[in-house]
Amino acid sequence: MQAIVAESADRLIWREVPDVSPSHGEVLIKIGTAGVNRADLLQAAGHYPPPPGASDILGLEVSGVIAAVGDGVSEWTVGQEVCALLAGGGYAEYVAVPVAQVLPIPAGVSLPDAAALPEVACTVWSNIVMTAHLAPGEMLLVHGGASGIGTHAIQVATALGNRVAVTAGSQSKLELCRELGADTLISYRDEDFVARVNLATDDRGADVILDIMGAAYLDRNLDALASDGRLVIIGMQGGVKGELNIAKMVAKRLHVIATSLRGRPVGGPNGKGAIVDAVVASVWPMIADGRVRPIVGARFPITEAAEAHRVLASGETFGKVLLTLDE
């Protein structure tokens, strides 16, 4: 089969690699579209190796058609259209994936656009609901509101009955966030998000913060939280080491949580299978009735994966970046 081989961060080559086949409890998907994530950029640069046992090919989410099923699989049959959450292997013609990580295509979503959903839906739901326990009426602050994660989080939180504040780097991105349901729009380039959140909440603060910045925002995120607030860190774009003010945490009974999705086991109460099941049960109906939709900012042929990575890294686009495979 053909796949992208990352020879370096900016040299992503479409070439022949060994075929894959489904093992026990897996399905083989003929990929039509793959999602691009920052984890792929990090892996291509040599900074984020795949988990033990995972494919070393880039790509954490795809949509396509089931081409074969392994032993012990009864949930899916050859020819069904699906999307899937992966630990790797998505930048290719085929990928083998555990059946627990396969999702049906949500009603009203095209097969190509469905590739924009598995990673963001599982990341957002597992963090703001399963981990931070965002309750109706609370405020969620999302850093990077126009990103793939951000645009999905805004819609899901709004559908759950929450207020949403966002940070973004341009007025056009902030306007997109407004259209998706955010009511407090903060330009991180020239505004203090702590002051703006406090102004919007009568100095109460945000109940949950979904953070992609890590160290750079750590102390200010504590200032922006309400009492009993929950900070969930899912990215480290602003660095990996920061000073944590425990006095601020004690004074407001704060929770600081760091999570990742890729390295989780398939099984168990916090595993990928449980997250996928929760997403299909709770988020897919939101998509079916129009409250949530995939936001796609750019599409590239799979052979232009390097350019797709450049665009995602530059921040020039919004929502998800997708790679398409020609027939």
Residue pairs with C-beta under 8 A, 6 or more apart in sequence:
1 16
1 17
1 18
1 19
1 20
1 92
1 93
1 94
2 14
2 15
2 16
2 17
2 92
2 93
3 14
3 15
3 17
3 57
3 91
3 92
3 93
4 12
4 13
4 14
4 57
4 58
4 59
4 91
4 92
4 302
4 305
5 12
5 13
5 14
5 15
5 17
5 57
6 12
6 43
6 44
6 58
7 13
8 44
8 45
9 41
9 44
9 45
9 46
9 309
10 306
10 309
10 310
11 306
12 44
12 58
12 91
12 305
12 306
12 309
14 302
14 303
14 305
17 57
17 92
19 94
20 28
20 55
20 89
20 92
20 94
20 95
20 96
21 28
21 68
21 70
21 96
22 28
22 68
22 69
22 70
22 73
22 96
23 70
23 96
24 70
24 71
24 72
25 70
25 71
25 72
25 73
25 98
25 99
25 100
26 69
26 70
26 73
26 96
26 97
26 98
26 99
27 66
27 68
27 69
27 70
27 73
27 76
27 82
27 96
27 97
27 99
27 102
28 66
28 67
28 68
28 69
28 70
28 94
28 95
28 96
29 62
29 64
29 65
29 66
29 67
29 82
29 84
29 94
29 95
29 96
29 97
29 102
30 64
30 65
30 66
30 67
30 93
30 94
31 62
31 63
31 64
31 90
31 92
31 93
31 94
31 95
31 325
32 62
32 63
32 64
32 65
32 111
32 112
32 115
32 324
32 325
33 62
33 63
33 64
33 111
33 112
33 113
33 114
33 115
33 322
33 323
33 324
33 325
34 59
34 61
34 62
34 90
34 91
34 115
34 302
34 322
34 323
34 325
35 59
35 60
35 61
35 62
35 90
35 115
35 116
35 118
35 119
35 148
35 320
35 321
35 322
35 323
36 305
36 308
36 309
36 312
36 320
36 321
36 322
36 323
37 60
37 61
37 119
37 148
38 235
38 237
38 312
38 313
39 48
39 60
39 262
40 58
40 59
40 60
40 91
40 309
41 309
41 312
41 313
42 48
43 49
43 50
43 58
44 58
44 309
49 56
50 56
50 87
50 88
50 262
51 87
51 88
51 262
51 263
53 87
54 87
54 88
54 89
55 86
55 87
55 88
55 89
55 95
56 88
57 88
57 89
57 90
57 91
57 92
57 95
58 88
58 90
58 91
58 305
59 86
59 88
59 89
59 90
59 91
59 92
59 95
60 85
60 86
60 87
60 88
60 90
60 118
60 119
60 262
61 83
61 84
61 85
61 86
61 90
61 115
61 116
61 117
61 118
61 119
62 83
62 84
62 86
62 90
62 95
62 115
62 118
63 81
63 82
63 83
63 84
63 105
63 111
63 112
63 113
63 114
63 115
64 81
64 82
64 83
64 111
65 79
65 80
65 81
65 82
66 76
66 77
66 78
66 79
66 80
66 82
67 78
67 94
68 78
69 76
69 77
69 78
70 96
73 99
75 99
75 102
76 82
76 99
76 102
81 105
81 111
81 114
82 102
82 103
82 104
82 105
83 102
83 103
83 104
83 105
83 114
83 115
83 117
83 118
84 95
84 97
84 101
84 102
84 103
84 118
85 97
85 101
85 103
85 118
85 119
85 122
85 261
85 272
85 275
85 276
86 95
86 97
86 101
86 118
87 262
87 263
89 95
89 96
89 97
91 302
91 305
91 323
93 325
98 266
98 272
98 273
100 266
100 267
100 271
100 272
100 273
100 276
100 277
101 118
101 266
101 272
101 273
101 276
102 276
103 117
103 118
103 276
103 279
103 280
103 284
104 280
104 284
105 111
105 114
106 114
106 117
106 284
106 287
106 288
107 284
107 287
107 288
108 287
108 288
108 290
109 117
109 287
109 293
109 294
112 299
112 322
112 324
113 294
113 296
113 322
114 294
115 322
116 148
116 294
116 295
116 296
116 319
116 320
116 322
117 152
117 287
117 294
118 276
119 148
119 261
120 148
120 149
120 151
120 152
120 320
121 152
121 279
121 283
122 261
122 272
122 275
122 276
122 279
123 149
123 234
123 261
124 149
124 152
124 153
124 156
124 210
125 156
125 275
125 278
125 279
125 282
125 283
126 259
126 261
126 275
126 278
127 210
127 232
127 234
127 259
128 134
128 140
128 153
128 156
128 157
128 208
128 210
128 232
129 160
129 278
129 282
130 270
130 275
130 278
131 230
131 232
131 257
131 259
132 208
132 210
132 230
132 232
132 255
132 257
133 230
134 140
134 157
134 160
134 162
134 207
134 208
135 207
136 160
136 161
136 162
137 161
137 162
137 163
138 162
138 163
138 207
138 208
139 162
139 163
139 164
139 165
139 184
139 197
139 200
139 201
139 205
139 206
139 207
139 208
139 226
140 153
140 157
140 162
140 163
140 164
140 165
140 206
140 207
140 208
140 209
140 210
141 164
141 165
141 166
141 167
141 193
141 197
141 206
141 208
141 209
141 210
141 224
142 149
142 150
142 153
142 154
142 157
142 164
142 165
142 166
142 167
142 182
142 209
142 210
143 150
143 166
143 167
143 188
143 193
143 209
143 210
143 211
143 212
143 213
143 217
144 150
144 167
144 168
144 212
144 213
144 235
145 151
145 153
145 154
145 164
145 166
145 167
145 168
145 173
145 174
145 177
145 182
145 185
146 166
146 168
146 169
146 173
146 174
146 176
146 177
146 318
146 319
147 212
147 318
147 319
148 295
148 319
148 320
148 321
149 210
149 212
149 234
150 166
150 168
150 177
150 210
151 176
151 177
151 180
151 295
151 318
151 319
152 292
152 294
152 295
153 164
153 210
154 164
154 166
154 177
154 180
154 181
154 182
155 180
155 181
155 286
155 291
155 292
155 293
156 283
156 286
156 292
157 164
157 181
158 164
158 180
158 181
158 182
158 291
159 286
159 291
159 292
163 183
163 184
163 200
164 177
164 181
164 182
164 183
164 184
165 182
165 183
165 184
165 185
165 186
165 193
165 196
165 197
165 200
165 206
166 174
166 177
166 182
166 184
166 185
166 186
167 186
167 187
167 188
167 193
168 174
168 177
168 185
168 186
168 187
168 188
169 187
169 188
169 189
169 315
170 187
171 187
172 318
173 318
174 185
174 186
174 187
175 185
176 295
176 318
177 185
178 185
180 295
183 200
184 196
184 197
184 200
186 193
186 196
186 197
193 220
193 224
194 220
194 223
194 224
197 205
197 206
197 224
198 204
198 205
198 224
201 226
204 226
205 223
205 224
205 225
205 226
205 227
205 229
206 224
206 225
206 226
206 229
207 225
207 226
207 228
207 229
207 230
208 229
208 230
208 231
208 232
209 221
209 224
209 225
209 229
209 230
209 231
209 232
210 232
210 234
211 217
211 221
211 231
211 232
211 233
211 234
211 235
212 234
212 235
212 237
213 235
213 236
213 237
213 238
214 233
214 235
214 236
214 237
214 238
214 239
214 240
214 242
215 236
215 238
215 239
215 240
215 241
215 242
216 237
216 238
216 239
216 242
217 238
218 233
218 242
218 243
218 244
219 242
219 243
219 245
219 248
221 231
222 231
222 245
222 248
222 249
222 252
222 254
222 256
223 248
225 231
225 252
225 254
226 252
227 252
227 253
228 252
228 253
228 254
228 255
229 252
229 254
229 255
230 254
230 255
230 257
231 254
231 255
231 256
231 257
232 257
232 258
232 259
233 256
233 257
233 258
233 259
234 258
234 259
234 260
244 256
248 254
249 256
261 272
261 275
264 270
264 271
264 272
264 275
265 271
265 272
266 272
266 273
267 273
267 274
268 274
283 292
286 292
287 293
287 294
294 319
294 320
295 318
295 319
295 320
296 319
296 320
296 321
296 322
297 317
297 318
297 319
297 320
297 321
298 308
298 311
298 317
298 321
298 322
299 321
299 322
299 323
299 324
300 307
300 308
300 311
300 321
300 322
300 323
300 324
301 323
301 324
301 325
301 326
302 323
302 324
302 325
302 326
304 323
305 323
308 321
308 323
311 317
311 321
312 321
